[in-house]
Amino acid sequence: MLTPAPLQLGAAAAGAGYAGEVALSFTASKNPSDMIRDYLKNEALSMLTRLGQLQPFSLSTPMVSAAGPSNEALRAITNHLVSAKTELRQKVQTYLAQLRGEADETFGNAAEAQAAYAVLKLRFNNILDQLDIFADVLTQRSEHQTGVWIAGLDVVATDALASQEGLYEVPPVMCFLERGHGAAIRRARTRLPGGDYNPVAIIQVPRERMIGSGIASSLIHEVGHQGAALLNLVETLRKELKNKIAQAPPSQHIAWSLYERWISEIVADFWATGHLGITATQGLMNVVSLPRYFMFRIKLDDPHPFPWIRVKLSMSVGALLYPDPQWQRFEHLWQQLYPLEDLEQDKRDIIRALEEVMPEFAELLTNHHSKYLANRSLKDIFPYKHRQPERLRELYSTVASQPATDESDLPPSLTFAVIGQARADGRVNATTESYLLSRFLNRWALGRAESRGNLN
């Protein structure tokens, strides 16, 4: 056991920095206290050595310049990891000083010293976990062509997150691909392993959706989760919906209660619709198209709307923002694909209640006001007025005829909306759609690389 007296490791060891420390062997001639000190000292020095080997991504991740993340994202990640490493290095050096008896507080016994080392080790593993999160995003960009497409998706996501009215500061965004049909986001300013705040928004999009206009639906839905958090939309809408529940007749309570429970996912879908119009709904239809059992799997405690009603909500909001006969056509198609006949009566009753108040709910959602919106309505922070179906149809010829080397004046999310509208109208097939979007993703990635001076 360590003695209560300060632990002395010798003048030579005490005066050297961690890089100059010499590992001490454990010999039979050492007394138990010396062996404990030397063991813990070497473990701490080993941690510092491994910490020093963690290189910034700019030195360790190969990718073509066009596939790189934005300067803002790379800078935020680098600064975050440098700060975490610096913090841990200082704590380890303080720990070594305590072992040497040079600090105001020293360890009184072996268990106390070991417990302090264990905390340092946990923190080191937290930093490694964070490093791996960012590495998974960045190393994928070394894949031929895929890396450039992902960089193009970064540009689309940043465009869809840009505040129309300067209502918040836009965080850096990075995308990556993952297997499966679902998307996800690790929002900026949420907690990473170890409790640190995430400096960038990391969006996972399904690889199986590359490349079609549906990828924008998944991508901008996840962007919507970030935007909703920045504007406190879930909190303010939930408050309004609770008031609505209190005022509604009992027959409507279940419908309004479910909309209140689902509001986080509904707002994210709204964000996609506000930028993409019918493209968002088409993409959603593709994402949630599952065997019939799952389409009507209603769980009253689930924060996600069941798939069938989620598409109907998207159509209801879309028809409100972008009046056009196409919504009726797609609604008819959806009900033919998943008819309500033979559905259990209790489920049909819930669906009927939800559809009964759906128009009123869509109005409440689109016209929602709060101080975080500077008292604007929610719909007015989106560019929907300039993305009406007829306007998108007019723009398609311009978009389709642009040479691959031209710079487009259209925002990336608008370009996706134009091509998706053409797909909904039957003007393009899937092959042409994929070709056009691939061309634009390459262009946006290249344009960003040129703007930051990474290309000759």
NORRAUR-V242811 format. One record per residue. N is the residue number from 1. OMEGA is omega in degrees with one decimal (none if undefined). D_LAST is the distance of its C-alpha to the last C-alpha in whole Angstrom. Layout:
<<N | OMEGA | D_LAST> <N | OMEGA | D_LAST>>
This chain:
<<1 | 177.8 | 64> <2 | 178.4 | 62> <3 | 179.7 | 64> <4 | -178.7 | 64> <5 | 177.0 | 64> <6 | -178.7 | 60> <7 | -179.9 | 58> <8 | -179.5 | 58> <9 | 178.8 | 55> <10 | -175.0 | 56> <11 | -177.5 | 55> <12 | -179.3 | 52> <13 | -176.8 | 50> <14 | -176.4 | 51> <15 | -175.8 | 49> <16 | 171.1 | 46> <17 | -173.8 | 43> <18 | -179.1 | 42> <19 | -177.8 | 40> <20 | -179.1 | 43> <21 | 178.5 | 45> <22 | 179.6 | 47> <23 | -178.9 | 48> <24 | 179.7 | 52> <25 | 178.5 | 54> <26 | -178.7 | 57> <27 | -178.7 | 60> <28 | -177.0 | 64> <29 | -178.7 | 65> <30 | 174.2 | 63> <31 | -175.2 | 64> <32 | -179.7 | 63> <33 | 178.5 | 62> <34 | -179.1 | 60> <35 | 179.4 | 58> <36 | 179.6 | 57> <37 | -177.7 | 55> <38 | 179.3 | 54> <39 | -178.0 | 53> <40 | 177.9 | 51> <41 | -179.3 | 50> <42 | 176.3 | 48> <43 | 178.8 | 47> <44 | 178.3 | 45> <45 | 176.8 | 43> <46 | 177.7 | 42> <47 | 178.5 | 41> <48 | 178.7 | 39> <49 | 179.9 | 38> <50 | 177.7 | 36> <51 | 179.0 | 35> <52 | -179.8 | 33> <53 | 178.8 | 31> <54 | -175.0 | 30> <55 | 173.1 | 26> <56 | -176.3 | 24> <57 | 179.2 | 22> <58 | 177.8 | 18> <59 | -170.1 | 20> <60 | -173.1 | 22> <61 | 179.2 | 20> <62 | 174.7 | 18> <63 | 173.1 | 16> <64 | -173.4 | 13> <65 | -177.6 | 10> <66 | -178.9 | 12> <67 | -175.3 | 15> <68 | 175.0 | 15> <69 | 177.2 | 18> <70 | 176.0 | 17> <71 | -178.5 | 17> <72 | -179.3 | 21> <73 | -179.0 | 22> <74 | 178.6 | 20> <75 | -179.4 | 22> <76 | 179.3 | 25> <77 | -179.1 | 25> <78 | -179.6 | 24> <79 | 179.6 | 27> <80 | -177.7 | 29> <81 | 176.2 | 30> <82 | 179.5 | 29> <83 | 179.8 | 32> <84 | 178.8 | 34> <85 | 179.7 | 34> <86 | 178.9 | 35> <87 | -178.2 | 38> <88 | 179.1 | 39> <89 | 178.7 | 39> <90 | 179.8 | 41> <91 | 178.6 | 43> <92 | 178.6 | 44> <93 | 174.5 | 44> <94 | 178.4 | 47> <95 | 178.0 | 48> <96 | 178.2 | 48> <97 | 177.0 | 50> <98 | 177.4 | 53> <99 | -177.9 | 53> <100 | -178.7 | 54> <101 | -177.1 | 56> <102 | -178.5 | 54> <103 | 178.7 | 53> <104 | 179.1 | 56> <105 | 177.7 | 56> <106 | -178.5 | 57> <107 | -178.1 | 58> <108 | -179.4 | 61> <109 | -174.7 | 61> <110 | -177.8 | 59> <111 | 179.5 | 59> <112 | 178.9 | 57> <113 | 179.0 | 55> <114 | 179.8 | 54> <115 | 178.6 | 54> <116 | 177.9 | 51> <117 | -179.3 | 49> <118 | 177.5 | 49> <119 | 177.5 | 48> <120 | -179.4 | 45> <121 | 177.0 | 44> <122 | 178.8 | 44> <123 | 177.7 | 41> <124 | 178.4 | 39> <125 | 174.3 | 40> <126 | 179.5 | 39> <127 | 177.4 | 35> <128 | 177.1 | 35> <129 | 178.4 | 36> <130 | 177.8 | 33> <131 | -178.4 | 30> <132 | 177.6 | 31> <133 | -179.5 | 31> <134 | -180.0 | 27> <135 | 178.6 | 27> <136 | -179.8 | 28> <137 | -171.2 | 26> <138 | -174.9 | 22> <139 | 178.5 | 23> <140 | -177.7 | 24> <141 | 174.9 | 20> <142 | 177.3 | 20> <143 | -179.3 | 22> <144 | 179.0 | 20> <145 | -179.9 | 19> <146 | -179.3 | 22> <147 | 179.6 | 19> <148 | 176.6 | 17> <149 | 179.9 | 20> <150 | 177.4 | 21> <151 | 175.2 | 18> <152 | 176.8 | 19> <153 | 174.1 | 23> <154 | -177.4 | 22> <155 | 177.8 | 21> <156 | -178.4 | 24> <157 | 179.4 | 26> <158 | 177.6 | 25> <159 | -177.9 | 26> <160 | 178.6 | 29> <161 | -178.5 | 30> <162 | -178.1 | 29> <163 | 180.0 | 32> <164 | -174.7 | 33> <165 | -180.0 | 35> <166 | -174.2 | 34> <167 | -178.7 | 36> <168 | 176.6 | 34> <169 | -176.0 | 31> <170 | 178.0 | 29> <171 | 174.0 | 28> <172 | -177.0 | 25> <173 | 172.9 | 25> <174 | 179.4 | 24> <175 | 169.9 | 25> <176 | -177.5 | 26> <177 | 178.5 | 28> <178 | 178.1 | 32> <179 | -178.4 | 35> <180 | -175.8 | 38> <181 | -178.1 | 38> <182 | 175.9 | 38> <183 | -179.3 | 35> <184 | 177.3 | 35> <185 | 165.8 | 34> <186 | -170.2 | 34> <187 | 171.6 | 34> <188 | 177.0 | 32> <189 | 167.8 | 35> <190 | -172.3 | 37> <191 | 170.9 | 38> <192 | 172.3 | 37> <193 | -176.9 | 39> <194 | 175.4 | 41> <195 | 178.6 | 41> <196 | 177.8 | 37> <197 | 179.1 | 36> <198 | -176.9 | 33> <199 | -177.2 | 30> <200 | 171.2 | 28> <201 | -179.1 | 29> <202 | -174.6 | 29> <203 | 175.9 | 30> <204 | 177.9 | 31> <205 | -174.9 | 31> <206 | 179.4 | 33> <207 | -175.7 | 31> <208 | -178.7 | 33> <209 | 177.1 | 32> <210 | -8.5 | 29> <211 | 173.4 | 28> <212 | -177.8 | 31> <213 | 178.6 | 31> <214 | 179.5 | 34> <215 | 179.4 | 31> <216 | 178.4 | 30> <217 | 178.3 | 34> <218 | -176.9 | 34> <219 | -174.6 | 31> <220 | 169.5 | 32> <221 | -179.8 | 35> <222 | 172.7 | 34> <223 | 179.9 | 32> <224 | 175.9 | 36> <225 | 178.1 | 37> <226 | 179.6 | 35> <227 | 179.3 | 35> <228 | 178.5 | 39> <229 | -179.7 | 39> <230 | -178.0 | 37> <231 | -179.5 | 40> <232 | -174.6 | 43> <233 | -178.1 | 44> <234 | -178.6 | 45> <235 | -176.0 | 48> <236 | 176.8 | 49> <237 | 179.5 | 49> <238 | 178.0 | 51> <239 | 179.4 | 53> <240 | -179.4 | 54> <241 | 176.3 | 55> <242 | 175.7 | 57> <243 | 179.1 | 59> <244 | 178.2 | 59> <245 | -178.3 | 60> <246 | -176.8 | 63> <247 | -173.3 | 64> <248 | 174.4 | 64> <249 | -177.4 | 67> <250 | -178.0 | 67> <251 | -178.8 | 67> <252 | -174.5 | 63> <253 | -176.3 | 62> <254 | -179.1 | 61> <255 | -179.4 | 58> <256 | 178.3 | 57> <257 | 178.3 | 57> <258 | 177.2 | 55> <259 | 177.4 | 53> <260 | 179.5 | 53> <261 | -174.7 | 52> <262 | -164.5 | 49> <263 | -179.9 | 47> <264 | 179.4 | 44> <265 | 179.4 | 43> <266 | 179.0 | 44> <267 | 179.0 | 42> <268 | 175.0 | 39> <269 | 178.1 | 40> <270 | 179.5 | 41> <271 | 178.4 | 37> <272 | 180.0 | 36> <273 | -179.6 | 38> <274 | 178.4 | 38> <275 | -166.6 | 34> <276 | -176.9 | 34> <277 | -175.8 | 38> <278 | 178.4 | 40> <279 | 179.4 | 36> <280 | -178.5 | 37> <281 | 177.0 | 41> <282 | 179.4 | 40> <283 | 178.5 | 37> <284 | 178.0 | 40> <285 | 179.8 | 43> <286 | -177.4 | 41> <287 | -171.5 | 40> <288 | 179.3 | 44> <289 | -175.4 | 45> <290 | 173.0 | 48> <291 | -170.9 | 51> <292 | -178.0 | 54> <293 | -177.2 | 55> <294 | -178.7 | 52> <295 | -177.1 | 51> <296 | 178.7 | 55> <297 | -174.0 | 55> <298 | 175.5 | 56> <299 | -172.0 | 56> <300 | 179.6 | 57> <301 | -178.3 | 55> <302 | 178.5 | 52> <303 | 179.2 | 49> <304 | 172.6 | 48> <305 | 176.1 | 49> <306 | -166.0 | 50> <307 | -175.8 | 48> <308 | -177.5 | 50> <309 | 179.1 | 51> <310 | 177.2 | 47> <311 | 178.8 | 46> <312 | 176.6 | 49> <313 | 178.5 | 48> <314 | 178.6 | 45> <315 | -179.0 | 46> <316 | 178.2 | 49> <317 | 179.7 | 46> <318 | 179.8 | 44> <319 | 178.9 | 47> <320 | -177.8 | 48> <321 | -172.8 | 44> <322 | -176.8 | 43> <323 | -178.1 | 47> <324 | 179.8 | 47> <325 | -177.1 | 49> <326 | -177.8 | 46> <327 | 177.6 | 47> <328 | 179.1 | 51> <329 | -178.8 | 50> <330 | 176.7 | 48> <331 | 177.4 | 50> <332 | 178.2 | 53> <333 | -177.4 | 50> <334 | -179.0 | 50> <335 | 173.6 | 54> <336 | 179.4 | 54> <337 | -178.7 | 52> <338 | -178.7 | 54> <339 | -178.8 | 57> <340 | 178.8 | 59> <341 | 178.9 | 62> <342 | 175.6 | 64> <343 | -179.8 | 62> <344 | -174.3 | 64> <345 | -178.5 | 66> <346 | 177.6 | 65> <347 | 178.1 | 61> <348 | 178.6 | 62> <349 | 178.8 | 64> <350 | 179.8 | 61> <351 | 179.3 | 58> <352 | 179.3 | 61> <353 | 179.3 | 61> <354 | -179.3 | 57> <355 | -178.8 | 57> <356 | -177.1 | 60> <357 | -176.3 | 58> <358 | 178.0 | 54> <359 | 178.6 | 54> <360 | 177.8 | 55> <361 | 179.6 | 53> <362 | 177.0 | 50> <363 | 179.2 | 51> <364 | -177.4 | 52> <365 | -175.1 | 48> <366 | -177.4 | 46> <367 | 179.8 | 48> <368 | 177.0 | 48> <369 | 170.7 | 48> <370 | 178.4 | 47> <371 | 179.8 | 46> <372 | 175.7 | 43> <373 | -176.0 | 42> <374 | 178.1 | 44> <375 | 168.7 | 47> <376 | 172.4 | 45> <377 | -177.2 | 45> <378 | -177.2 | 43> <379 | -173.1 | 42> <380 | 172.9 | 41> <381 | 179.2 | 38> <382 | -176.4 | 37> <383 | -172.3 | 35> <384 | -178.1 | 38> <385 | -178.4 | 39> <386 | -178.0 | 36> <387 | 177.4 | 36> <388 | -174.3 | 39> <389 | -178.8 | 40> <390 | 178.3 | 40> <391 | 178.1 | 37> <392 | 179.1 | 35> <393 | 177.9 | 37> <394 | -175.8 | 36> <395 | -172.4 | 32> <396 | -178.8 | 32> <397 | 178.2 | 32> <398 | -179.0 | 29> <399 | -174.7 | 27> <400 | -175.1 | 28> <401 | -178.0 | 27> <402 | 173.9 | 24> <403 | -175.8 | 21> <404 | -177.1 | 19> <405 | -178.5 | 16> <406 | 172.7 | 18> <407 | 179.4 | 18> <408 | 175.5 | 21> <409 | -177.2 | 23> <410 | 173.7 | 25> <411 | -178.2 | 25> <412 | -179.3 | 24> <413 | 176.9 | 28> <414 | 177.8 | 29> <415 | 176.2 | 27> <416 | -179.8 | 29> <417 | 179.5 | 32> <418 | -177.7 | 32> <419 | 177.3 | 31> <420 | 176.4 | 34> <421 | 177.2 | 36> <422 | 176.5 | 36> <423 | 180.0 | 37> <424 | -179.8 | 40> <425 | -179.3 | 41> <426 | -179.6 | 41> <427 | 178.2 | 38> <428 | 173.6 | 36> <429 | -175.6 | 36> <430 | -178.3 | 35> <431 | 179.1 | 32> <432 | 178.5 | 31> <433 | -178.9 | 31> <434 | 179.3 | 29> <435 | -178.6 | 26> <436 | -177.1 | 26> <437 | 175.9 | 25> <438 | 179.3 | 23> <439 | -179.0 | 21> <440 | 177.5 | 21> <441 | 176.8 | 20> <442 | -177.9 | 17> <443 | -178.7 | 16> <444 | 178.6 | 17> <445 | 180.0 | 15> <446 | 179.4 | 11> <447 | 178.5 | 12> <448 | 179.1 | 13> <449 | 178.9 | 10> <450 | -177.4 | 8> <451 | 179.3 | 11> <452 | 173.7 | 11> <453 | -178.4 | 7> <454 | -178.4 | 7> <455 | 176.9 | 4> <456 | none | 0>>
